[in-house]
């Protein structure tokens, strides 16, 4: 059996898995995740301040956890393939980070 069709992340540096966007919404934060071009991609583990808060098979995750006023959640992700090999952990991103990277044209 050829395991290559079930794995994406055995070689951790093959895919650069990064959060696409974090959007503050009225009922929480929407974390937009990358489209992974690997048939064996399973899903994403979502971390806030290095604590696991969920897992999704989709290209987004909705964080409805309550945070104290003024606190800005810090998100990162780890992708998994069908053999449960993990990707490297992404860089940290938050809703404020998006505003800092906005470029005027």
C-alpha positions as CSV (number, residue, x, y, z in Angstrom):
1,X,0.0,0.0,0.0
2,X,1.3,3.5,-0.9
3,X,0.9,5.8,2.1
4,X,1.8,8.9,0.0
5,X,-1.8,9.2,-1.1
6,X,-2.8,9.6,2.6
7,X,-0.1,12.0,3.8
8,X,0.7,15.7,3.3
9,X,2.7,16.6,6.4
10,X,5.2,13.8,7.0
11,X,7.8,16.2,5.5
12,X,6.8,19.3,7.7
13,X,8.2,21.9,5.3
14,X,6.4,20.9,2.2
15,X,3.3,23.1,3.0
16,X,3.5,26.5,4.6
17,X,0.2,26.4,6.6
18,X,-0.8,29.9,7.7
19,X,-4.0,31.6,8.8
20,X,-5.5,33.6,5.9
21,X,-7.5,36.1,8.0
22,X,-9.1,36.7,11.5
23,X,-12.3,38.7,11.5
24,X,-14.0,40.1,14.6
25,X,-17.7,39.5,14.3
26,X,-20.6,40.3,16.7
27,X,-20.7,36.8,18.1
28,X,-17.0,35.9,18.1
29,X,-14.0,35.6,15.8
30,X,-14.0,34.0,12.3
31,X,-10.7,32.4,11.5
32,X,-10.2,31.9,7.7
33,X,-8.0,29.0,6.9
34,X,-6.0,28.2,3.8
35,X,-7.0,25.9,1.0
36,X,-4.6,23.0,1.1
37,X,-3.8,21.4,-2.3
38,X,-3.3,17.9,-1.0
39,X,-6.0,15.2,-1.4
40,X,-4.9,13.7,2.0
41,X,-5.5,16.9,4.0
42,X,-7.8,16.1,6.9
43,X,-8.4,19.3,8.8
44,X,-7.0,22.0,11.2
45,X,-6.4,22.1,14.9
46,X,-7.1,25.7,16.2
47,X,-5.1,27.1,19.0
48,X,-5.6,30.3,21.0
49,X,-2.5,31.3,23.0
50,X,-1.2,27.8,22.4
51,X,-4.3,26.1,23.9
52,X,-6.4,23.9,21.6
53,X,-9.9,25.4,21.2
54,X,-11.2,23.3,18.4
55,X,-10.7,21.3,15.2
56,X,-12.4,21.8,11.8
57,X,-12.6,20.1,8.5
58,X,-13.6,23.3,6.8
59,X,-11.7,26.3,5.6
60,X,-12.9,28.5,8.5
61,X,-13.5,28.2,12.2
62,X,-15.8,30.3,14.4
63,X,-14.5,31.0,17.9
64,X,-17.5,31.8,20.1
65,X,-15.5,31.8,23.4
66,X,-15.9,34.7,25.7
67,X,-12.9,37.0,26.2
68,X,-12.5,39.8,28.6
69,X,-12.9,43.3,27.3
70,X,-9.7,44.5,25.7
71,X,-8.2,41.0,25.3
72,X,-7.2,40.2,21.7
73,X,-7.1,36.4,21.0
74,X,-3.9,35.1,19.5
75,X,-4.6,32.3,17.0
76,X,-2.4,29.7,15.3
77,X,-3.2,26.5,13.5
78,X,-1.7,23.0,12.8
79,X,-3.0,21.0,9.8
80,X,-3.3,17.2,9.9
81,X,-3.4,14.7,7.1
82,X,-5.2,11.3,7.0
83,X,-2.4,9.5,8.7
84,X,-2.4,12.2,11.4
85,X,0.9,13.7,10.5
86,X,0.9,17.4,11.6
87,X,2.2,20.4,9.8
88,X,4.4,22.9,11.5
89,X,2.5,25.3,13.6
90,X,1.5,28.5,11.9
91,X,2.6,32.0,12.8
92,X,0.3,33.8,15.4
93,X,-2.4,36.0,14.0
94,X,-5.2,38.1,15.5
95,X,-7.9,40.5,14.2
96,X,-5.7,43.5,14.9
97,X,-2.8,42.0,12.8
98,X,-5.1,42.2,9.8
99,X,-5.5,45.9,10.2
100,X,-1.8,46.5,10.5
101,X,-1.2,44.6,7.2
102,X,-3.9,46.5,5.3
103,X,-2.3,48.5,2.4
104,X,-3.8,51.6,0.8
105,X,-3.9,51.6,-3.0
